[in-house]
Amino acid sequence: MKPSADNIAASDVPARLGLGLDGLRRPVWVFDDVRKRKVYANRAAVALWGAASLDELLARDFSDQSPAVRVRMEDIAKRIEGGGAVEERWTFYPKGLPVTVQTTISRILLPDGGQALLFEGATVAPEADEHRAIEALRHTSALVSLYDADGFRIFGNPAALASYPGENTRFAEIFADGDAGGALWASTLGGETIEGAYRVITAHGERWHGLAARRTPDPVTGDPCILVNETDITEEVEAQSALADARQRAEAAMAARQDFLANMSHELRTPLTSILGFTDLLDASELDAEQRRRLARIRDAGTVLLDTLNDVLDFSKLEAGGVSLETRPFELRALLGATAGIFEAQAGAKGLDLKLDIDPFCPAWLEGDGDRLRQVLVNFLGNAVKFTQVGSVVLSAARREGAQPGFARLELAVSDTGVGVPEAMLGFVFDRFAQAGPEVSRKFGGTGLGLAISKEIVELMGGQIGVDSIAGEGARFWCVLDLPVAVAPESREPEVPQAPSRPLNLLVADDNEANRELIGALVRAMGHAADVVADGHAAVEAVASGGYDLVLMDVQMPRMDGLAATRAIRAMPGETGQTPIIALTANVLPEQIAFYRASGMDDHVGKPISPRELLLKISLWGDDRGRKPADGATLDGVRA
């Protein structure tokens, strides 16, 4: 429609044009581009702009235009200065939803001499791809916004408008940390692409948004703008935070448990050193039969306590994944024979028939962790002998079908004629602390950890473990393992440390008086001289005076501990600083032993002390002052 008059009074616009235009279906409105407000709109235009009435629409202030809209309006004004009309395609968001209108814009004059723009519109359906894009923006949960170079939002899809309502939303102001928002804005406007998780302030409160922002030209004006895509990731961030907190608590609990176990081990092994050590010394003296019987009771009680402590520590290591399997060839028959031999005396004392039954089709040599396999069978046999009063105990090995080439599938089992396992307990017998019942626990004792440890070891080896039993008729505990078949290794004479060629002068440092007496007595019984001191400070002073061939050093001592004393000795000049030092401590966890070696100690003997192990370690280091043992020499499974 072309303007029909050159001069139309503002108050006359509705009256002059309304009569003919109100009935039109297409929207028509007059916009005063100086005062930035509408001066006329027909009913179709009022509906287009989402106004309740014409008066409400005319009262609106359109002066708060974005820079992009201002640039576009100025461009239109220049293009129609000489008269005529221009065609423009506009997308409005009167109710937060996009409406595309094809408009014809021309200039009309107002009575005061001012000018206005006459808009004649025709609502058009977007093209297919444009329609799809519009619908995607409308319905996506992602927040899509476009900000001008001044940081003001010039476009937002419904999700963005709902989260950040208002017409003057600025990029930097959506962030919980405004300074960080300003820095991000400057970086993005400078050409950087920003991606990350940020805390933002929305109409729904503070949230975490995954945000990506990049510089792009305004599709209308070509001016630089920032396109921002946001996704609410609050639940994910909170879940990750909760998981991190839980992991931290679990790690703290694990560290606390390890500290507790280490302390418990130390506190229990220290008195056990005296109990078992002095028992051995006393056993070597002249005793009558009753005294020797009572002494055996003391030794048995101490051994049970030590076994209980070892079970607790072993299970803790297995449960925490701190045990790795060693793979080396072992002779099956020799391993089974030696394992059964451990229980010969105990079974004989009860009148039990202890048998070994090995399938002739079993390979002679296998590859795997023979020590851990022996531990499983010791637990099986120990329970069988303990719970059997009359009859027999049989350790058997049979080859089964189904193994891959190069492997042998073995079923190892221990059968007995003892009390058996109640049916109700069969599903729980391998659980930690599980026993057949309180009456069994009271009568036979035990920790209830042996079978749980066996289960952990067998599963670590990739095998299966189980039990078949009828209460009162005995039990059969078994495991099935696939192990590589091996060949017998070349025979080699084991390297046995020789006794020192001369009596040695030893220094013993231990804060426990009973332990000092015991260790001194053991060393002197071996033919060596021994001085004893009560702490690391005294040990350093003694070594500095010279003359010692070997130091047996406790770790936890007052004034100066064994590690600090070792560092002080290693700092001494010459041969004195190279004096061999053996850690003599109740701390026996692998990581503790490794730490002592890394701290300058040469070897380790755990408490309670084995006189044989102590003798071998003294022999190993006594004549080699300042020199490591020969390659391969090892006494406790840890290479020296």
Residue pairs with C-beta under 8 A, 6 or more apart in sequence:
1 28
1 104
1 118
1 120
2 85
2 106
3 106
3 107
3 108
3 118
5 16
5 108
5 109
6 108
6 109
7 109
7 110
7 111
8 16
8 17
8 108
8 109
8 110
8 111
9 110
9 111
10 32
10 39
10 110
10 111
10 112
11 111
12 111
13 30
13 39
13 40
13 110
14 40
14 54
17 28
17 30
17 40
18 40
18 42
21 28
21 42
22 42
22 43
23 42
23 43
24 42
24 44
25 44
26 44
26 120
26 121
26 122
26 123
27 41
27 42
27 44
27 45
27 47
27 48
27 101
27 119
27 121
27 123
28 41
28 42
28 44
28 45
28 118
28 119
28 120
28 121
29 38
29 40
29 41
29 42
29 45
29 49
29 118
29 119
29 121
30 38
30 39
30 40
30 41
30 108
30 116
30 117
30 118
30 119
31 37
31 38
31 39
31 62
31 116
31 117
31 119
32 38
32 39
32 110
32 114
32 116
32 117
33 73
33 77
33 115
33 116
33 117
34 114
34 115
35 63
36 61
36 62
36 63
36 65
37 58
37 60
37 61
37 62
37 63
38 57
38 58
38 60
38 62
39 58
39 110
39 116
40 58
41 49
41 51
41 54
41 57
41 58
45 57
45 119
45 121
46 53
46 54
46 57
48 92
48 94
48 99
48 101
48 121
48 123
49 57
49 92
49 94
50 94
50 95
51 57
51 60
64 167
64 168
65 73
66 148
66 152
66 154
67 148
67 149
67 150
67 152
67 154
67 223
68 148
68 154
68 218
68 220
68 221
68 223
68 225
69 154
71 221
71 223
72 220
72 221
76 86
76 88
76 105
76 117
77 117
79 86
80 86
80 105
80 106
80 107
80 117
81 107
83 107
84 106
85 104
85 105
85 106
86 104
86 105
86 106
87 102
87 103
87 104
87 105
88 102
88 103
88 105
89 100
89 101
89 102
89 103
89 124
90 100
90 101
90 103
90 121
91 98
91 99
91 100
91 101
92 98
92 99
92 100
92 101
93 99
93 155
96 158
96 161
97 138
97 158
98 134
98 137
98 138
99 123
100 123
100 124
100 125
100 126
100 130
101 121
101 122
101 123
101 124
102 121
102 122
102 123
102 124
103 119
103 120
103 121
103 122
104 119
104 120
104 121
105 117
105 118
105 119
105 120
106 117
106 118
107 115
107 116
107 117
107 118
108 115
108 116
108 117
108 118
109 115
109 116
110 116
125 131
126 134
137 144
137 157
137 158
138 157
138 158
140 157
140 159
141 159
141 231
141 232
142 157
142 159
142 229
142 230
142 231
143 156
143 157
143 159
143 160
143 163
143 164
143 209
143 228
143 229
143 230
143 231
143 232
144 156
144 157
144 159
144 160
144 227
144 228
144 229
144 230
145 153
145 155
145 156
145 157
145 160
145 164
145 169
145 227
145 228
145 230
146 153
146 154
146 155
146 156
146 218
146 225
146 226
146 227
146 228
147 153
147 154
147 170
147 171
147 225
147 226
147 228
148 154
148 218
148 223
148 225
149 189
149 223
149 224
149 225
151 170
151 171
151 172
151 185
152 168
152 169
152 170
153 160
153 164
153 169
153 170
153 171
154 218
154 225
156 164
156 169
160 230
162 203
163 202
163 203
163 204
163 230
164 174
164 202
164 203
165 203
171 181
171 184
171 185
171 213
171 226
171 228
172 178
172 181
172 182
172 184
172 185
173 181
173 201
174 181
174 200
174 201
174 202
175 181
175 184
175 198
175 199
175 200
175 201
176 198
176 199
176 200
176 201
176 206
177 199
180 198
184 194
184 198
184 213
185 226
187 194
188 194
188 213
188 214
188 215
188 226
189 215
189 224
189 226
191 215
193 212
193 213
193 214
194 211
194 212
194 213
194 214
195 210
195 211
195 212
195 213
196 210
196 211
197 208
197 209
197 210
197 211
197 233
197 237
198 208
198 209
198 211
199 206
199 207
199 208
199 209
200 206
200 207
200 208
200 209
200 211
200 230
207 232
207 234
208 232
208 233
208 234
208 236
208 237
208 238
209 230
209 231
209 232
209 233
210 230
210 231
210 233
211 228
211 229
211 230
212 228
212 229
212 230
213 226
213 227
213 228
213 229
214 226
214 227
215 224
215 225
215 226
215 227
216 224
216 225
216 226
216 227
217 223
217 224
217 225
218 224
218 225
254 320
257 316
258 316
258 320
258 589
261 312
261 313
261 316
261 589
262 587
262 589
262 592
264 309
264 312
265 309
265 313
265 586
265 587
265 588
265 589
266 556
266 585
266 586
266 587
267 586
268 305
268 309
268 586
269 306
269 309
269 586
269 588
269 606
269 607
269 608
270 512
270 515
270 586
270 607
272 302
272 305
272 306
272 309
272 607
272 608
273 512
273 514
273 515
273 518
273 586
273 607
273 608
273 609
274 512
274 514
274 515
274 518
275 298
275 302
275 608
276 299
276 302
276 303
276 306
276 608
277 515
277 518
277 519
277 522
277 608
277 609
277 611
278 514
278 518
279 295
279 298
279 299
279 302
280 299
280 611
281 518
281 521
281 522
281 525
282 295
283 292
283 295
283 299
287 295
302 608
304 445
306 608
308 447
311 447
311 449
311 450
311 453
312 447
312 449
313 588
313 589
314 449
314 453
315 432
315 449
315 452
315 453
315 456
316 322
317 323
317 589
317 590
318 453
318 456
318 457
318 460
319 456
322 590
322 591
323 372
323 457
323 460
325 368
325 369
325 372
325 460
325 461
326 369
326 371
326 372
327 367
327 368
327 369
328 367
328 368
328 369
328 370
329 365
329 366
329 367
329 486
329 487
329 488
329 489
330 365
330 366
330 367
330 368
330 370
330 373
330 486
331 364
331 365
331 488
332 358
332 362
332 363
332 364
332 365
332 366
332 397
332 410
333 358
333 364
335 370
335 373
335 374
336 356
336 358
336 377
336 395
336 397
337 356
338 374
339 374
339 377
339 378
339 381
339 395
340 354
340 356
340 381
340 395
342 378
342 381
343 354
343 381
343 382
343 385
343 393
344 354
346 385
347 353
347 354
347 385
347 393
348 354
350 385
350 388
350 389
351 390
352 385
352 388
352 390
352 391
352 392
352 393
353 391
353 392
353 393
354 385
354 392
354 393
354 395
355 392
355 393
355 394
355 395
356 394
356 395
356 396
357 394
357 395
357 396
357 397
358 396
358 397
359 396
359 397
359 398
359 399
361 398
361 399
362 397
362 398
362 399
362 408
362 410
363 399
363 408
363 485
363 486
364 488
365 485
365 486
365 487
365 488
366 408
366 410
366 483
366 484
366 485
366 486
367 483
367 484
367 485
367 486
368 461
368 481
368 483
368 484
369 461
372 457
372 460
372 461
373 412
373 457
373 461
373 481
375 453
375 454
375 457
376 412
376 454
376 457
376 458
376 465
376 479
377 395
377 412
377 414
379 450
379 451
379 453
379 454
380 395
380 413
380 414
380 454
380 477
381 393
381 395
381 414
382 450
383 414
383 446
383 450
383 451
383 477
384 393
384 414
384 415
384 416
384 418
384 475
384 477
385 393
385 416
386 444
386 446
387 416
387 418
387 419
387 440
387 444
387 475
388 416
388 417
388 418
388 419
388 474
389 418
390 417
391 416
391 417
391 418
391 474
392 416
392 417
393 414
393 415
393 416
393 417
394 413
394 414
394 415
394 416
395 412
395 413
395 414
396 412
396 413
396 414
396 415
397 410
397 411
397 412
397 413
398 410
398 411
398 413
399 408
399 409
399 410
399 411
400 409
400 410
400 411
400 480
401 409
402 409
403 409
403 482
404 482
406 484
406 485
407 482
407 483
407 484
407 485
408 482
408 483
408 484
408 485
409 480
409 481
409 482
410 480
410 481
410 482
410 483
411 478
411 479
411 480
412 478
412 479
412 480
412 481
413 476
413 477
413 478
413 479
414 476
414 477
414 478
415 474
415 475
415 476
416 474
416 475
416 476
417 473
417 474
418 474
418 475
419 436
419 440
419 471
419 472
420 469
420 470
420 471
420 472
420 473
420 474
420 475
421 429
421 436
421 467
421 469
421 471
421 475
422 436
422 437
422 471
423 470
423 471
425 434
425 436
425 437
426 467
426 469
428 434
429 436
429 451
429 467
430 451
430 452
430 454
430 455
430 465
430 467
431 452
432 448
432 449
432 452
433 447
433 448
433 449
433 452
434 448
434 451
434 452
435 441
435 446
435 448
441 448
451 477
454 465
454 479
455 465
458 464
458 465
458 479
458 481
459 465
461 481
462 481
462 482
463 479
463 480
463 481
463 482
464 479
464 480
465 477
465 478
465 479
465 480
466 477
466 478
466 479
467 475
467 476
467 477
467 478
468 475
468 476
468 478
469 475
469 476
495 630
495 632
495 633
497 616
497 619
497 620
497 629
497 633
497 635
498 619
499 619
500 528
500 618
500 619
500 622
500 623
501 623
503 527
503 528
503 529
504 528
504 529
504 549
504 550
504 618
504 622
505 528
505 529
505 530
505 531
505 547
505 548
505 549
506 523
506 528
506 529
506 530
506 531
506 548
506 549
506 550
506 551
506 552
506 618
507 530
507 531
507 532
507 533
507 539
507 542
507 543
507 548
507 550
507 551
507 552
508 516
508 519
508 520
508 523
508 530
508 531
508 532
508 533
508 552
508 584
509 532
509 533
509 534
509 535
509 536
509 538
509 539
509 551
509 552
509 553
509 554
509 557
509 562
509 565
510 516
510 519
510 532
510 534
510 552
510 554
510 557
510 584
511 534
511 535
511 554
511 556
511 557
511 558
512 554
513 534
515 554
515 607
516 532
516 534
517 532
518 609
519 530
519 532
519 552
519 584
519 609
519 614
520 530
520 532
522 609
522 611
522 614
523 529
523 530
523 552
523 614
523 618
524 530
526 615
526 618
528 618
531 542
531 548
533 539
533 542
534 557
534 558
535 557
535 558
535 559
535 560
536 553
536 557
536 559
536 560
536 561
536 562
536 564
536 565
536 568
537 559
537 560
537 565
539 551
539 553
539 560
539 562
539 565
539 569
540 560
540 565
540 568
540 569
542 548
543 551
543 569
543 572
543 576
543 579
544 572
544 576
546 576
548 579
549 579
549 580
549 622
549 625
550 579
550 580
550 581
550 582
550 618
550 621
550 622
550 625
551 569
551 579
551 580
551 581
551 582
552 582
552 584
552 605
553 562
553 565
553 566
553 581
553 582
553 583
553 584
553 601
554 562
554 583
554 584
554 585
555 561
555 562
555 563
555 583
555 585
555 587
555 596
556 562
556 585
556 587
557 565
560 568
562 583
562 585
562 601
563 596
563 599
563 600
563 601
566 581
566 599
566 600
566 601
567 599
567 600
569 576
569 577
569 579
569 581
569 600
570 577
570 600
571 577
575 625
575 626
578 625
578 626
579 625
579 626
580 602
580 603
580 621
580 622
580 624
580 625
580 626
581 600
581 601
581 602
582 601
582 602
582 603
582 604
582 605
582 617
582 618
582 621
583 593
583 596
583 601
583 603
583 604
583 605
584 605
584 607
584 609
585 592
585 596
585 604
585 606
585 607
586 606
586 607
587 593
587 596
587 606
588 604
588 606
588 607
590 638
593 604
593 638
594 638
596 604
597 603
597 604
597 638
602 621
602 628
602 640
603 617
603 620
603 621
603 635
603 640
604 636
604 638
605 613
605 614
605 617
605 636
606 636
613 635
613 636
616 635
617 635
620 629
620 633
620 635
620 640
621 629
628 640
629 640
632 639
633 640
634 640
